[in-house]
Amino acid sequence: MKKLYYSMGEVSKLTGLEPHVLRNWEKTYSELKPKKNSAGNRVYKESDLALIFRVKELLHDKKYSSEGVQDILTNGEKKKTSELSVEAQKDLSEIRVFLNDLLERL
């Protein structure tokens, strides 16, 4: 499901990351700069979500250090880091969240 903006709660659910981790990543990775709405809440675009999935993959799956992730974000990477596209990862995460919500209702 494509949306223009995602709230921090929605991003947290989709990525499986706590809000404090997302706020910390904003400080650590200068490329991650979600806008704030008129109420002061963070709103994430698709590009922000894609970047979060990429950082999560590099840190958690590929076991890069924060410095290594920053280097890749700044200078790029020679080879593809994931077999699944970011869009596919996001879609699968949305399906997982939907199924978990459905399971809780049963």
VODO-967193 format. One record per residue (C-alpha): y, x, z; residue in three letters. Coordinates in steps of 0.2 Angstrom, whole numbers, plus 5000, padded with zeros to 4 digits. Example, Ala and Ser with C-alpha at 12.3 -4.5 7.8 and 13.67 -1.06 7.14 Angstrom:
2
497850625039ALA499550685036SER
This chain:
106
500050005000MET501650084994LYS503250055005LYS504950125004LEU505050185022TYR503750205036TYR504150205055SER503650335066MET502350225073GLY501650185056GLU501550375052VAL500750415068SER499450285065LYS499150345047LEU499050525051THR498250515068GLY499650625075LEU500550585091GLU502450555089PRO502850705099HIS501950815087VAL502950735072LEU504550775082ARG503950955085ASN503550975067TRP505350925062GLU505951075072LYS504551195066THR504651155047TYR506351135040SER505651045025GLU505150895036LEU506850795038LYS506550615040PRO508150505039LYS508750395053LYS509150215051ASN510650135059SER509750105075ALA509350295076GLY507550275073ASN506650395061ARG506150325044VAL504950425033TYR504850415014LYS503250445004GLU503750625001SER503850655020ASP502150575023LEU501450685009ALA502150835018LEU501450785035ILE499750765027PHE499850935019ARG500451025035VAL499050935045LYS497750995032GLU498351175033LEU498451175052LEU496951075057HIS495751095042ASP496151265035LYS496651335052LYS498251415046TYR499551475059SER501251395060SER501951545051GLU500651535038GLY501051355035VAL502851395034GLN502551535021ASP501551415010ILE502851275011LEU504251405007THR503351514994ASN501951394988GLY500151424987GLU499151504973LYS497651384974LYS497551204978LYS497251174996THR496351004995SER495050924985GLU495850754987LEU497650724982SER498950674995VAL499050504988GLU497150484990ALA497250555008GLN498650425012LYS497650285005ASP496050335014LEU497050345030SER497750175028GLU496050105025ILE495350185041ARG496850115051VAL496449945043PHE494649955047LEU494950015065ASN496149875068ASP494849755061LEU493449825072LEU494549805088GLU494749625084ARG492849595083LEU
